[in-house]
Amino acid sequence: EDLTCFRDCRPGAPHHYLVVPVEHMGNCKTLEKEHIPLVKRMMEVGKAVLQRNNFSDLNDVRMGFHWPPFCSISHLHLHVLAPASQLGFLSRLFYRINSYWFIT
């Protein structure tokens, strides 16, 4: 009820979803320790959506947030990409694990 999930309009992988809190939250810089349960639920929803869409290899998934100023909207959204092994060249760059611009 407090989260929604939809396909990214510019997918970086065969499965690319955004998990978004219904209530407005700023970007990932606004997260505090009390938001840990929310982020965990966002990840659980992302995994559940992948499984509902017939993707079961949860070891081949990349999830994370773009760090400002590298996010296009100022509303918290978790990127869920799978299979991570099939990310193209630009997607591997945009969604690089724990880079300056993408926090996993």
N, C-alpha and C positions, 0 to 999 in steps of 0.2 A: 504493500500500500504506500510505503514511503519512498519507493524506488521505481524507476521505469527504465526500460531497455529497448533500444532500437538499433537498426543497422546504420553504420556510418555512411554518409552520402558519398564519400570518397574512400572506398575501402582500400586498406593496405595489405589485406590478406583475404583468402577465400571466405573466411568468417571474420568479420570486423564489426563489433558491437560497441555501443556506448552505454554504460550504466550510469544513470543520473538520478540524484535525489530530487524528489518532487518539490520539496521546499527549497527555495533558493539558498545556495551557499556560494561563497566566492570560489576562487580557484584553489588549487592544492596548497598554496602558501598560507591559506587561512585555517588549515587543519591543526587541531590541537590534540593532546593526549586523549581527551574525552571523545574524540571522533574515531578512535580505533575500532570500536564495534561497528560503526557505520561503514568504514572502509572494508572490514571483514565481510559484512553483509553484501556490499557491492561486489566483492570478489566471488562470493557464493552464488549470487544471482548470475554473474557472468559465466561461471562454470555450468550452472543449471541450464542457461540458454544454449550454450554450446552442446550440451548433452541432448537437449530437446531437438536440436538441429543436426542430430546424428554425427556429432564429433565427440569421440570418446577418449582420445589420447591427451589427457590433461597434463602430460609432461611436455607437450609440444605447443604450449600456450604462452603468450606474452601479455601481461597486464601492466598498465601504468598510467601515469598522469603527465601531461606536458607541463613543464615548469614555465611560468611567466618570464619573459614576454612571448614565449613560444606557443601559447594557446590562443585560439581564435575567438573564444568566447569566455566571459568571466563567470561561468557557472561550472561548479565541480562536475567532472565527468571522467569516468574510468574507461580507458580503451582496453578492449578485450580482442586480441588477435590470435587467429589459429588457422592453419598450423603455422607456427613461428618458423619452421624449417622451410616454408615456401614463400617467405617474405622476399619481395623483389629488391633490387639494389637500393632504390630510394626509400622503400619502406624499412629496410634494415638500418638505414641512416636515421630516418625520422623517429623510429621506435627502438633505438639502440639502448640496450639495458644500462640503466644508471648513468646515462650521459648527462651532460650539463642541461639538456632540454627535455629529457624524458626520464622520469623517476619511476622505477619499478618497485 
